[in-house]
């Protein structure tokens, strides 16, 4: 790789919320990159996939549910030591299926103000700040 040219990975995440205001977070498996960190469910966009298709596929694979992908909540780029992520979060609605831990270590419905109690990767911090109303718009 040439100096200053990191590979960029497009990543999408779902902001699933319930009527009681709680949002869904999932915990990475112990063998994953950044093991046991909490995150908003989602994953990498594969070649030829739209963000919406990737979110639908990832939530089906990880949690066994169908979702309706709604409005874009926010996007950002975050640099890790070896790569950059182009990270986009979308509001999503559960359509069908019961949440299962198919490819996650754990999952929880939490209130936005409880998110600070969980260990998230650095790229998720701006999303949490925006959810709490103190992030950049």
MDTraj code that builds the backbone (N, CA, C; nanometers):
import mdtraj as md
import numpy as np

residues = "UNK UNK UNK UNK UNK UNK UNK UNK UNK UNK UNK UNK UNK UNK UNK UNK UNK UNK UNK UNK UNK UNK UNK UNK UNK UNK UNK UNK UNK UNK UNK UNK UNK UNK UNK UNK UNK UNK UNK UNK UNK UNK UNK UNK UNK UNK UNK UNK UNK UNK UNK UNK UNK UNK UNK UNK UNK UNK UNK UNK UNK UNK UNK UNK UNK UNK UNK UNK UNK UNK UNK UNK UNK UNK UNK UNK UNK UNK UNK UNK UNK UNK UNK UNK UNK UNK UNK UNK UNK UNK UNK UNK UNK UNK UNK UNK UNK UNK UNK UNK UNK UNK UNK UNK UNK UNK UNK UNK UNK UNK UNK UNK UNK UNK UNK UNK UNK UNK UNK UNK UNK UNK UNK UNK UNK UNK UNK UNK UNK UNK UNK UNK UNK UNK UNK UNK UNK".split()
xyz = np.array([
    [0.0834, -0.1187, 0.0000],
    [0.0000, 0.0000, 0.0000],
    [0.0875, 0.1246, 0.0000],
    [0.0428, 0.2246, -0.0717],
    [0.1206, 0.3474, -0.0759],
    [0.0930, 0.4307, 0.0488],
    [0.1899, 0.5090, 0.0865],
    [0.1779, 0.5934, 0.2049],
    [0.0587, 0.6886, 0.1884],
    [-0.0219, 0.6982, 0.2933],
    [-0.1336, 0.7917, 0.2913],
    [-0.2570, 0.7406, 0.2184],
    [-0.2506, 0.6218, 0.1616],
    [-0.3652, 0.5669, 0.0884],
    [-0.4154, 0.4434, 0.1618],
    [-0.5085, 0.4652, 0.2543],
    [-0.5659, 0.3532, 0.3281],
    [-0.6880, 0.3020, 0.2527],
    [-0.7153, 0.1737, 0.2681],
    [-0.8368, 0.1235, 0.2058],
    [-0.9562, 0.1730, 0.2872],
    [-1.0646, 0.1994, 0.2169],
    [-1.1866, 0.2486, 0.2795],
    [-1.2919, 0.1399, 0.2711],
    [-1.3567, 0.1135, 0.3823],
    [-1.4624, 0.0134, 0.3900],
    [-1.5924, 0.0863, 0.4209],
    [-1.6936, 0.0648, 0.3378],
    [-1.8252, 0.1251, 0.3654],
    [-1.8995, 0.0334, 0.4613],
    [-1.9465, 0.0927, 0.5697],
    [-2.0151, 0.0182, 0.6748],
    [-2.1486, 0.0865, 0.7014],
    [-2.2516, 0.0060, 0.7201],
    [-2.3843, 0.0595, 0.7507],
    [-2.4322, 0.0018, 0.8831],
    [-2.5124, 0.0806, 0.9527],
    [-2.5671, 0.0360, 1.0808],
    [-2.7131, 0.0791, 1.0906],
    [-2.7876, 0.0012, 1.1670],
    [-2.9306, 0.0265, 1.1856],
    [-2.9549, 0.0926, 1.3204],
    [-3.0333, 0.1968, 1.3172],
    [-3.0820, 0.2585, 1.4399],
    [-3.2256, 0.2107, 1.4543],
    [-3.2419, 0.1023, 1.5300],
    [-3.3739, 0.0433, 1.5534],
    [-3.4223, 0.0925, 1.6880],
    [-3.5390, 0.1553, 1.6888],
    [-3.5906, 0.1988, 1.8181],
    [-3.7337, 0.1507, 1.8374],
    [-3.7719, 0.1461, 1.9638],
    [-3.9052, 0.1001, 2.0002],
    [-3.9873, 0.2190, 2.0483],
    [-4.1157, 0.1934, 2.0687],
    [-4.2058, 0.2990, 2.1162],
    [-4.1653, 0.3523, 2.2530],
    [-4.0969, 0.2705, 2.3332],
    [-4.0552, 0.3160, 2.4666],
    [-3.9242, 0.3968, 2.4620],
    [-3.8742, 0.4220, 2.3391],
    [-3.7540, 0.5038, 2.3255],
    [-3.6230, 0.4273, 2.3302],
    [-3.6303, 0.2976, 2.3587],
    [-3.5067, 0.2186, 2.3648],
    [-3.4552, 0.1879, 2.2245],
    [-3.3225, 0.1769, 2.2110],
    [-3.2589, 0.1431, 2.0838],
    [-3.1878, 0.0090, 2.0991],
    [-3.1763, -0.0623, 1.9867],
    [-3.1122, -0.1934, 1.9884],
    [-2.9618, -0.1783, 1.9697],
    [-2.8852, -0.2411, 2.0587],
    [-2.7407, -0.2506, 2.0414],
    [-2.7029, -0.3983, 2.0481],
    [-2.5948, -0.4308, 1.9785],
    [-2.5474, -0.5690, 1.9778],
    [-2.4010, -0.5716, 2.0190],
    [-2.3595, -0.6854, 2.0722],
    [-2.2208, -0.7008, 2.1168],
    [-2.1466, -0.7919, 2.0197],
    [-2.0285, -0.7471, 1.9796],
    [-1.9458, -0.8265, 1.8880],
    [-1.9032, -0.9563, 1.9544],
    [-1.8835, -1.0564, 1.8724],
    [-1.8356, -1.1852, 1.9228],
    [-1.6914, -1.1732, 1.9723],
    [-1.6487, -1.2668, 2.0610],
    [-1.5123, -1.2601, 2.1157],
    [-1.4034, -1.2674, 2.0094],
    [-1.4298, -1.3347, 1.8958],
    [-1.3263, -1.3502, 1.7929],
    [-1.3306, -1.2383, 1.6879],
    [-1.4221, -1.1432, 1.7010],
    [-1.4367, -1.0362, 1.6020],
    [-1.3299, -0.9286, 1.6196],
    [-1.3168, -0.8424, 1.5175],
    [-1.2353, -0.7216, 1.5290],
    [-1.2972, -0.6381, 1.6410],
    [-1.2182, -0.5861, 1.7293],
    [-1.2656, -0.5137, 1.8482],
    [-1.3656, -0.6010, 1.9264],
    [-1.3169, -0.7141, 1.9784],
    [-1.4048, -0.8116, 2.0439],
    [-1.4831, -0.7542, 2.1611],
    [-1.6082, -0.7984, 2.1706],
    [-1.6993, -0.7694, 2.2803],
    [-1.7370, -0.6225, 2.2937],
    [-1.7020, -0.5413, 2.1946],
    [-1.7506, -0.4033, 2.1952],
    [-1.8965, -0.4045, 2.1533],
    [-1.9707, -0.3050, 2.1999],
    [-2.1113, -0.2898, 2.1639],
    [-2.1203, -0.2007, 2.0414],
    [-2.2247, -0.2191, 1.9622],
    [-2.2416, -0.1393, 1.8417],
    [-2.3876, -0.1408, 1.7993],
    [-2.4181, -0.0550, 1.7038],
    [-2.5488, -0.0599, 1.6407],
    [-2.5395, -0.1689, 1.5339],
    [-2.6404, -0.2564, 1.5219],
    [-2.6284, -0.3702, 1.4309],
    [-2.6117, -0.3274, 1.2853],
    [-2.5321, -0.4040, 1.2122],
    [-2.5071, -0.3743, 1.0715],
    [-2.3806, -0.4430, 1.0271],
    [-2.3158, -0.3853, 0.9264],
    [-2.1924, -0.4461, 0.8794],
    [-2.1454, -0.3847, 0.7494],
    [-2.0540, -0.4555, 0.6843],
    [-1.9915, -0.4067, 0.5618],
    [-2.0864, -0.4152, 0.4434],
    [-2.0758, -0.3151, 0.3562],
    [-2.1483, -0.3159, 0.2292],
    [-2.0612, -0.3917, 0.1297],
    [-2.1173, -0.4965, 0.0704],
    [-2.0434, -0.5764, -0.0276],
    [-2.0488, -0.5083, -0.1639],
    [-1.9566, -0.5457, -0.2526],
    [-1.9525, -0.4895, -0.3883],
    [-2.0862, -0.5104, -0.4578],
    [-2.1380, -0.4050, -0.5178],
    [-2.2635, -0.4144, -0.5921],
    [-2.3884, -0.4011, -0.5077],
    [-2.3736, -0.3878, -0.3766],
    [-2.4885, -0.3759, -0.2869],
    [-2.5170, -0.2292, -0.2567],
    [-2.6436, -0.1961, -0.2393],
    [-2.6789, -0.0639, -0.1874],
    [-2.6700, -0.0700, -0.0350],
    [-2.6692, 0.0463, 0.0286],
    [-2.6695, 0.0490, 0.1754],
    [-2.7903, -0.0268, 0.2298],
    [-2.9064, -0.0051, 0.1658],
    [-3.0295, -0.0687, 0.2127],
    [-3.0220, -0.2206, 0.2007],
    [-2.9683, -0.2688, 0.0883],
    [-2.9536, -0.4139, 0.0700],
    [-2.8575, -0.4720, 0.1736],
    [-2.7481, -0.4009, 0.1983],
    [-2.6498, -0.4491, 0.2961],
    [-2.7107, -0.4562, 0.4360],
    [-2.7857, -0.3535, 0.4736],
    [-2.8481, -0.3553, 0.6066],
    [-2.9476, -0.4697, 0.6182],
    [-3.0280, -0.4892, 0.5143],
    [-3.1245, -0.5992, 0.5172],
    [-3.0551, -0.7334, 0.5325],
    [-2.9477, -0.7535, 0.4561],
    [-2.8736, -0.8802, 0.4611],
    [-2.8074, -0.8984, 0.5971],
    [-2.7393, -0.7948, 0.6466],
    [-2.6673, -0.8070, 0.7739],
    [-2.7615, -0.8344, 0.8901],
    [-2.8758, -0.7672, 0.8960],
    [-2.9674, -0.7894, 1.0079],
    [-3.0340, -0.9263, 1.0001],
    [-3.0531, -0.9762, 0.8782],
    [-3.1061, -1.1119, 0.8613],
    [-3.0010, -1.2137, 0.9088],
    [-2.8731, -1.1934, 0.8678],
    [-2.7664, -1.2865, 0.9048],
    [-2.7348, -1.2820, 1.0545],
    [-2.7314, -1.1622, 1.1113],
    [-2.6888, -1.1472, 1.2504],
    [-2.8001, -1.1713, 1.3508],
    [-2.9240, -1.1288, 1.3143],
    [-3.0330, -1.1270, 1.4126],
    [-3.1581, -1.2001, 1.3680],
    [-3.1617, -1.2488, 1.2433],
    [-3.2766, -1.3247, 1.1962],
    [-3.4024, -1.2431, 1.1746],
    [-3.3883, -1.1127, 1.1491],
    [-3.5063, -1.0272, 1.1321],
    [-3.5046, -0.9557, 0.9977],
    [-3.6253, -0.9189, 0.9539],
    [-3.6423, -0.8362, 0.8340],
    [-3.6633, -0.6935, 0.8821],
    [-3.6005, -0.5989, 0.8116],
    [-3.6176, -0.4583, 0.8495],
    [-3.6560, -0.3744, 0.7282],
    [-3.7237, -0.2657, 0.7582],
    [-3.7502, -0.1615, 0.6592],
    [-3.6466, -0.0528, 0.6850],
    [-3.5640, -0.0235, 0.5847],
    [-3.4621, 0.0801, 0.6003],
    [-3.5271, 0.2149, 0.5722],
    [-3.5140, 0.3050, 0.6681],
    [-3.5755, 0.4364, 0.6572],
    [-3.4736, 0.5450, 0.6303],
    [-3.4998, 0.6658, 0.6821],
    [-3.4136, 0.7804, 0.6538],
    [-3.2711, 0.7654, 0.7074],
    [-3.1787, 0.8282, 0.6362],
    [-3.0381, 0.8353, 0.6773],
    [-3.0305, 0.9187, 0.8039],
    [-2.9669, 0.8664, 0.9080],
    [-2.9538, 0.9375, 1.0357],
    [-2.8267, 1.0213, 1.0374],
    [-2.7160, 0.9613, 0.9963],
    [-2.5903, 1.0353, 0.9888],
    [-2.4848, 0.9527, 0.9180],
    [-2.3805, 1.0208, 0.8731],
    [-2.2672, 0.9541, 0.8101],
    [-2.1387, 1.0199, 0.8559],
    [-2.0307, 0.9431, 0.8580],
    [-1.9013, 0.9977, 0.8970],
    [-1.7925, 0.9066, 0.8449],
    [-1.6712, 0.9577, 0.8432],
    [-1.5553, 0.8742, 0.8139],
    [-1.4718, 0.8660, 0.9400],
    [-1.4179, 0.7475, 0.9651],
    [-1.3340, 0.7281, 1.0834],
    [-1.2109, 0.6476, 1.0429],
    [-1.0950, 0.6957, 1.0834],
    [-0.9709, 0.6258, 1.0524],
    [-0.9279, 0.5367, 1.1675],
    [-0.9094, 0.4082, 1.1361],
    [-0.8449, 0.3150, 1.2271],
    [-0.6998, 0.3050, 1.1810],
    [-0.6130, 0.2393, 1.2553],
    [-0.4719, 0.2369, 1.2154],
    [-0.4469, 0.1823, 1.0744],
    [-0.5222, 0.0816, 1.0316],
    [-0.4931, 0.0154, 0.9038],
    [-0.5953, 0.0407, 0.7939],
    [-0.7043, 0.1059, 0.8255],
    [-0.8083, 0.1298, 0.7253],
    [-0.8995, 0.2430, 0.7720],
    [-0.9824, 0.2883, 0.6796],
    [-1.0808, 0.3938, 0.7087],
    [-1.2193, 0.3336, 0.6882],
    [-1.3150, 0.3736, 0.7706],
    [-1.4521, 0.3329, 0.7418],
    [-1.5341, 0.4542, 0.7013],
    [-1.6180, 0.4318, 0.6026],
    [-1.7172, 0.5281, 0.5574],
    [-1.8470, 0.4745, 0.6171],
    [-1.8888, 0.5339, 0.7288],
    [-1.9898, 0.4771, 0.8181],
    [-2.1213, 0.5528, 0.8045],
    [-2.2295, 0.4801, 0.7778],
    [-2.3610, 0.5429, 0.7600],
    [-2.4651, 0.4716, 0.8453],
    [-2.5423, 0.5507, 0.9182],
    [-2.6443, 0.4981, 1.0087],
    [-2.7814, 0.5375, 0.9540],
    [-2.8719, 0.4399, 0.9517],
    [-3.0073, 0.4616, 0.9013],
    [-3.1096, 0.4243, 1.0079],
    [-3.2162, 0.5038, 1.0149],
    [-3.3314, 0.4632, 1.0963],
    [-3.3899, 0.3388, 1.0304],
    [-3.4233, 0.2375, 1.1092],
    [-3.4831, 0.1147, 1.0560],
    [-3.6005, 0.0738, 1.1428],
    [-3.6926, 0.0008, 1.0820],
    [-3.8102, -0.0509, 1.1515],
    [-3.8111, -0.2022, 1.1378],
    [-3.8355, -0.2712, 1.2480],
    [-3.8485, -0.4175, 1.2431],
    [-3.9764, -0.4529, 1.1699],
    [-3.9674, -0.5410, 1.0715],
    [-4.0848, -0.5844, 0.9974],
    [-4.1321, -0.7209, 1.0437],
    [-4.0385, -0.8161, 1.0543],
    [-4.0791, -0.9513, 1.0931],
    [-3.9603, -1.0253, 1.1510],
    [-3.9940, -1.1291, 1.2244],
    [-3.8911, -1.2135, 1.2845],
    [-3.8719, -1.1800, 1.4318],
    [-3.8230, -1.2783, 1.5042],
    [-3.7878, -1.2601, 1.6450],
    [-3.6381, -1.2417, 1.6522],
    [-3.5928, -1.1448, 1.7296],
    [-3.4490, -1.1211, 1.7418],
    [-3.3798, -1.2452, 1.7979],
    [-3.2780, -1.2902, 1.7264],
    [-3.1975, -1.4048, 1.7690],
    [-3.0509, -1.3649, 1.7639],
    [-2.9709, -1.4257, 1.8497],
    [-2.8269, -1.3985, 1.8505],
    [-2.7570, -1.4949, 1.7544],
    [-2.7786, -1.4756, 1.6243],
    [-2.7225, -1.5656, 1.5236],
    [-2.5738, -1.5404, 1.5018],
    [-2.5334, -1.4139, 1.4967],
    [-2.3933, -1.3806, 1.4706],
    [-2.3482, -1.2635, 1.5585],
    [-2.4066, -1.2556, 1.6778],
    [-2.3652, -1.1558, 1.7767],
    [-2.3498, -1.2261, 1.9103],
    [-2.2700, -1.1678, 1.9983],
    [-2.2495, -1.2274, 2.1300],
    [-2.3685, -1.2009, 2.2226],
    [-2.4270, -1.0806, 2.2099],
    [-2.5383, -1.0422, 2.2957],
    [-2.6136, -0.9291, 2.2271],
    [-2.7346, -0.9010, 2.2740],
    [-2.8109, -0.7865, 2.2254],
    [-2.8941, -0.7317, 2.3397],
    [-2.9173, -0.6000, 2.3348],
    [-2.9953, -0.5338, 2.4400],
    [-3.0718, -0.4163, 2.3819],
    [-3.1879, -0.3916, 2.4391],
    [-3.2638, -0.2687, 2.4124],
    [-3.2308, -0.1736, 2.5276],
    [-3.1732, -0.0600, 2.4962],
    [-3.1310, 0.0337, 2.6005],
    [-3.1828, 0.1737, 2.5699],
    [-3.1994, 0.2522, 2.6746],
    [-3.2361, 0.3922, 2.6575],
    [-3.1131, 0.4692, 2.6094],
    [-3.1320, 0.5710, 2.5262],
    [-3.0154, 0.6458, 2.4767],
    [-2.9227, 0.6934, 2.5883],
    [-2.9788, 0.7363, 2.7005],
    [-2.8931, 0.7852, 2.8093],
    [-2.8124, 0.6735, 2.8770],
    [-2.8469, 0.5470, 2.8494],
    [-2.7699, 0.4347, 2.9042],
    [-2.6530, 0.3938, 2.8138],
    [-2.6460, 0.4505, 2.6914],
    [-2.5428, 0.4095, 2.5969],
    [-2.4019, 0.4330, 2.6501],
    [-2.3839, 0.5347, 2.7323],
    [-2.2514, 0.5627, 2.7889],
    [-2.2027, 0.4509, 2.8811],
    [-2.2942, 0.3636, 2.9251],
    [-2.2561, 0.2522, 3.0129],
    [-2.1948, 0.1358, 2.9353],
    [-2.1953, 0.1432, 2.8027],
    [-2.1464, 0.0337, 2.7183],
    [-2.0205, 0.0779, 2.6440],
    [-1.9344, -0.0186, 2.6152],
    [-1.8075, 0.0084, 2.5485],
    [-1.8259, -0.0043, 2.3972],
    [-1.8279, 0.1093, 2.3276],
    [-1.8483, 0.1154, 2.1826],
    [-1.7163, 0.1442, 2.1120],
    [-1.7035, 0.1030, 1.9851],
    [-1.5872, 0.1434, 1.9058],
    [-1.5888, 0.2956, 1.8857],
    [-1.4724, 0.3563, 1.8631],
    [-1.4662, 0.5017, 1.8466],
    [-1.5568, 0.5559, 1.7362],
    [-1.5756, 0.4810, 1.6281],
    [-1.6575, 0.5307, 1.5167],
    [-1.8038, 0.5490, 1.5559],
    [-1.8497, 0.4820, 1.6625],
    [-1.9894, 0.4938, 1.7052],
    [-2.0143, 0.6151, 1.7944],
    [-1.9080, 0.6742, 1.8474],
    [-1.9264, 0.7836, 1.9434],
    [-2.0073, 0.9014, 1.8878],
    [-1.9834, 0.9478, 1.7622],
    [-2.0643, 1.0591, 1.7113],
    [-2.2131, 1.0252, 1.6997],
    [-2.2449, 0.9002, 1.6669],
    [-2.3855, 0.8585, 1.6587],
    [-2.4495, 0.8678, 1.7962],
    [-2.3797, 0.8210, 1.8979],
    [-2.4319, 0.8270, 2.0347],
    [-2.4510, 0.9722, 2.0761],
    [-2.3530, 1.0573, 2.0457],
    [-2.3634, 1.1982, 2.0810],
    [-2.4854, 1.2614, 2.0137],
    [-2.5080, 1.2288, 1.8853],
    [-2.6233, 1.2857, 1.8147],
    [-2.7533, 1.2340, 1.8748],
    [-2.7585, 1.1051, 1.9098],
    [-2.8785, 1.0479, 1.9717],
    [-2.9100, 1.1198, 2.1023],
    [-2.8059, 1.1550, 2.1751],
    [-2.8247, 1.2222, 2.3041],
    [-2.8489, 1.3714, 2.2875],
    [-2.8442, 1.4184, 2.1631],
    [-2.8750, 1.5576, 2.1386],
    [-2.7604, 1.6535, 2.1591],
    [-2.6373, 1.6005, 2.1781],
    [-2.5240, 1.6915, 2.1987],
    [-2.4167, 1.6725, 2.0926],
    [-2.4572, 1.6131, 1.9801],
    [-2.3607, 1.5928, 1.8723],
    [-2.3791, 1.6957, 1.7635],
    [-2.2943, 1.6919, 1.6641],
    [-2.3071, 1.7845, 1.5518],
    [-2.4239, 1.7403, 1.4655],
    [-2.4949, 1.8348, 1.4136],
    [-2.6138, 1.8046, 1.3324],
    [-2.5762, 1.7873, 1.1875],
])
top = md.Topology()
chain = top.add_chain()
for i, resn in enumerate(residues, 1):
    res = top.add_residue(resn, chain, resSeq=i)
    for name in ("N", "CA", "C"):
        top.add_atom(name, md.element.get_by_symbol(name[0]), res)
traj = md.Trajectory(xyz[None], top)
